[in-house]
Amino acid sequence: MDDVLGLGPLLASTIRFATPLGFAALGGLFSERSGVVNIALEGMMLISAFAGVVGSYASGSALVGLATGLAAGLLIGLVHAAVSVSLQADQIISGTAINLLALGGTGFLMETVFGSGGTSPRVSAFDPVRIPGLADIPIIGEALFNQSVLVYLLYLLVPLTVFVLRRTRFGLRLRATGEVPEAVDTAGISVVRMRYAGVALSGMLAALGGVYLSMGVALSGMLAALGGVYLSMSLLSAFTENMTLGRGFIALAALIFGRWTPVGAIGAALLFGLAQALVVTRGSDVPIPQEFVAMFPYVLTIIALATFGGRAVAPAASGKPYRKE
């Protein structure tokens, strides 16, 4: 079957753009279901993207880069948990501080580690893996089943997250912690421990999104900000300063738009990924300045939040420090 409309490439680009959003949105889900607001997703992704490249650069192994990225995400998650849960500081301020630290810190470390700013040297990455048979399905096969191994990991994480939250004791306790922490405490379960677990998982999942951005795929259309002008370019399997470009905030919007559910969050991530894919694959066909075309994904995010954000009901204890009576 001929793909005369170019739906296959559009779907492939949608999945590639949606993957880092999906990882971060699932991460935010675990944190907020435990009662901790996590606007630090942007910073977690950025720091992990950098750590992954450093690990891959030093070892020559993408797997080592993945491990260092996950470790960085876990560390930042624990820092956010310590400040928000143990010290009971304002969760929004803690997340904002992490985002600012990530932006300035990775820029400084670029100079320290690689001797120059801008873009790091190219490193080993997770190249696309074609699944025989499934990849031969007309139109959708190449798009769905000729992707980075990290994309396949996201495919598995969505049903796994649904199962964990709905069918396991840990998931039940986590959700209860975000709704009625007093009842969880009364049952003899540590609210602090559950919130640490939620934020730690959040950091590691956001790290997967960051590692995907810097090491996930060798041939995909991405958006890079150069002098304020958005250009279509191939991913260089390298770290670029501020390469997340607000994706952590879009992932948070996807989480809210998806009403704090795994399937809803991934659906919203795919919607925002489609918006970015349309800019790359169809943007040049629109007879308006490309700077305005590049704004479309972010405008869609604002519209989605303004339209549906007020109707979505967050976990009852989200953002509220728990003080044991």
C-alpha positions in Angstrom: 0.0 0.0 0.0 1.5 3.3 -1.1 1.7 6.0 1.5 0.8 8.9 -0.8 -0.2 11.2 2.1 3.1 10.7 3.9 1.3 9.4 7.0 4.1 7.0 7.9 6.9 9.6 8.2 4.5 11.8 10.1 3.6 9.0 12.5 7.3 8.2 13.0 8.1 11.8 13.8 5.1 12.0 16.1 6.4 9.0 18.1 9.9 10.4 18.3 8.8 13.8 19.5 6.3 12.2 22.0 8.8 9.8 23.5 10.7 12.2 25.8 7.3 13.8 26.7 5.9 10.4 27.5 8.8 9.4 29.8 8.6 12.7 31.7 4.8 12.7 32.0 4.9 9.2 33.5 7.6 10.4 35.9 5.5 13.4 36.9 2.6 11.0 37.4 4.4 9.0 40.1 5.5 12.1 41.9 2.2 13.8 41.9 0.3 10.7 42.8 2.4 10.6 45.9 1.5 14.2 46.7 4.6 16.0 45.5 4.3 18.5 42.7 7.2 18.1 40.3 7.8 21.1 38.0 11.4 20.1 38.0 10.9 17.6 35.1 12.6 20.1 32.7 15.7 20.2 34.9 15.7 16.5 35.5 15.6 15.8 31.8 18.3 18.4 31.0 20.7 17.2 33.7 20.2 13.5 32.7 20.7 14.3 29.0 24.1 15.8 29.9 25.0 13.0 32.3 24.1 10.4 29.7 26.4 12.0 27.1 29.3 12.3 29.6 28.9 8.7 30.5 28.8 7.6 26.9 31.7 9.9 26.0 33.9 8.6 28.8 33.2 4.9 28.2 32.3 4.6 24.6 29.1 2.7 25.6 25.5 3.9 25.2 24.5 1.6 28.0 26.9 3.2 30.4 25.5 6.6 29.3 22.0 5.4 30.1 23.2 4.3 33.5 24.8 7.6 34.3 21.7 9.4 33.0 19.5 7.3 35.3 21.8 7.9 38.2 21.7 11.7 37.7 17.9 11.6 37.4 17.6 9.6 40.6 20.0 11.9 42.4 18.1 15.0 41.4 14.8 13.3 42.3 16.2 12.6 45.8 17.3 16.2 46.2 13.8 17.4 45.3 12.3 14.9 47.7 14.7 15.9 50.5 13.8 19.6 50.1 10.1 19.1 49.5 9.3 16.2 51.9 11.9 16.2 54.6 12.4 19.9 54.9 8.8 20.6 53.8 9.9 23.5 51.7 7.6 24.9 48.9 7.5 22.3 46.2 7.2 24.9 43.4 10.2 26.8 44.6 12.2 23.6 44.9 11.3 22.6 41.3 12.1 26.0 40.0 15.5 26.0 41.7 16.3 22.6 40.1 15.3 23.9 36.6 17.5 27.0 37.0 20.4 24.9 38.4 20.1 22.5 35.4 20.2 25.3 32.9 23.2 27.1 34.3 24.9 24.0 35.7 25.0 22.1 32.4 26.2 25.2 30.6 29.1 25.5 33.1 29.9 21.8 33.0 30.0 21.8 29.2 32.9 24.2 29.5 34.5 22.2 32.3 34.2 18.7 30.7 34.4 19.3 27.0 36.3 22.6 27.0 33.7 24.5 25.0 30.0 25.4 25.1 27.3 24.9 22.6 27.4 21.3 21.5 29.3 18.3 22.9 31.3 15.8 20.8 29.2 13.1 19.3 28.8 9.9 21.4 27.5 6.4 21.1 23.8 6.3 20.9 20.8 4.0 20.7 20.2 3.5 17.0 16.9 2.4 15.6 16.2 -1.3 15.9 13.9 -2.7 13.2 11.6 -5.5 14.3 11.2 -8.0 11.3 7.6 -8.7 10.4 6.0 -6.0 12.4 8.0 -3.3 10.6 6.6 -4.6 7.3 3.1 -3.6 8.1 2.0 -1.0 5.5 2.3 2.7 6.5 2.5 2.1 10.3 5.1 -0.6 10.5 8.2 1.4 9.9 6.9 4.2 12.1 6.1 2.0 15.1 8.6 -0.8 14.8 11.8 0.8 13.4 12.6 2.9 16.5 15.1 3.3 19.2 15.1 0.7 21.9 14.1 3.5 24.3 10.8 3.9 22.3 10.1 0.2 22.8 10.8 0.6 26.5 8.1 3.4 26.6 5.7 1.0 24.9 6.2 -1.4 27.8 6.2 1.2 30.5 2.7 2.4 29.8 0.8 -0.8 30.6 3.3 -1.6 33.3 2.5 1.8 35.0 -1.2 1.1 34.7 -0.7 -2.3 36.4 1.5 -0.9 39.1 -0.8 1.9 40.1 -4.0 -0.1 39.9 -3.1 -3.7 40.8 -0.2 -3.6 43.2 0.0 -2.8 46.9 2.7 -0.2 46.2 0.4 1.5 43.7 -2.5 1.6 46.1 -0.3 3.0 48.8 1.2 5.6 46.5 -2.2 6.8 45.3 -3.5 6.9 48.9 -0.5 8.9 49.9 -1.4 11.6 47.4 -5.1 11.6 48.4 -5.3 11.0 52.2 -1.8 10.8 53.7 -3.4 10.8 57.2 -5.1 7.4 56.5 -1.8 6.0 55.1 0.0 7.1 58.3 -2.7 5.7 60.5 -2.3 2.3 58.7 1.4 2.3 59.8 2.8 3.2 56.3 5.5 5.8 56.1 4.2 8.8 54.1 7.8 10.1 53.8 9.0 6.8 52.4 6.2 6.7 49.8 6.8 10.2 48.7 10.5 9.6 48.4 9.7 6.6 46.2 7.4 8.5 44.0 9.8 11.4 43.4 12.7 9.0 42.9 10.8 7.1 40.2 9.8 10.5 38.7 13.5 11.5 38.4 14.5 8.2 36.8 11.6 8.3 34.3 12.4 11.9 33.4 16.0 10.8 33.0 14.9 8.4 30.3 13.3 11.3 28.4 16.5 13.3 28.7 18.7 10.4 27.6 16.5 9.8 24.6 16.9 13.5 23.6 20.7 13.3 23.6 21.3 9.7 22.7 18.1 8.1 21.7 18.0 8.1 17.9 20.4 8.9 15.1 18.0 9.9 12.4 15.0 12.0 13.4 13.8 15.5 12.8 14.3 17.6 15.9 13.9 21.3 16.8 16.9 23.2 17.9 16.9 26.9 19.0 19.6 28.8 17.3 19.5 32.5 17.9 15.8 32.3 18.5 15.1 30.7 15.1 13.8 27.2 15.1 15.4 25.0 12.5 14.8 21.3 11.4 17.9 19.3 12.0 19.1 15.7 12.6 20.0 14.7 16.1 23.7 14.6 16.5 23.9 12.1 19.4 25.3 14.8 21.5 24.3 17.3 24.2 23.3 20.8 23.2 22.8 23.5 25.8 19.1 23.9 26.8 18.3 21.0 24.4 15.0 20.2 26.3 13.5 23.5 25.0 10.6 23.4 27.5 9.7 19.8 27.0 9.6 19.2 30.7 6.9 21.8 31.0 5.0 20.3 28.0 5.2 16.9 29.7 3.7 18.5 32.9 0.9 19.9 30.7 0.4 16.5 29.2 0.0 15.0 32.7 -2.6 17.6 33.6 -4.4 17.3 30.3 -4.4 13.5 30.8 -6.0 13.9 34.2 -3.1 12.2 36.1 -3.6 8.8 34.4 -1.0 6.9 32.5 -3.0 6.4 29.3 -4.3 10.0 29.4 -0.8 11.4 29.9 0.6 9.3 27.0 -2.3 10.3 24.8 -1.7 14.0 25.5 2.1 13.4 24.9 1.2 12.0 21.4 -1.0 15.0 20.7 1.8 17.4 21.5 4.2 15.2 19.6 2.0 15.4 16.6 1.9 19.2 16.8 5.8 19.2 16.8 5.9 16.7 14.0 3.5 18.8 11.9 5.8 21.8 12.3 8.8 19.8 11.1 7.2 17.9 8.2 4.5 20.3 7.1 5.7 23.7 8.4 7.4 24.8 5.3 4.2 24.4 3.3 2.4 27.1 5.4 2.7 30.6 3.9 3.6 32.4 7.2 6.9 33.1 8.9 8.5 30.0 10.2 9.0 31.6 13.7 5.2 31.6 14.0 4.9 28.1 12.8 7.4 26.9 15.4 5.2 28.4 18.1 2.4 26.0 17.4 3.3 23.2 19.9 3.6 25.7 22.7 0.4 27.6 21.8 -1.4 24.2 21.7 0.0 23.5 25.2 -1.4 26.8 26.5 -4.7 26.2 24.9 -4.9 22.7 26.3 -4.2 23.9 29.8 -6.6 26.8 29.6 -9.4 24.6 28.2 -9.0 21.5 30.3 -6.6 22.4 33.1 -9.3 23.9 35.3 -11.5 20.8 34.9 -8.8 18.3 35.8 -8.8 17.4 39.5 -5.3 16.8 40.9 -4.7 14.3 43.8 -6.2 15.9 46.9 -2.9 16.2 48.9 -0.7 17.2 45.9 1.6 20.1 46.8 0.7 19.9 50.5 3.5 19.0 53.0 2.4 16.3 55.4 2.9 17.1 59.0 2.3 14.3 61.4 0.0 15.2 64.3 
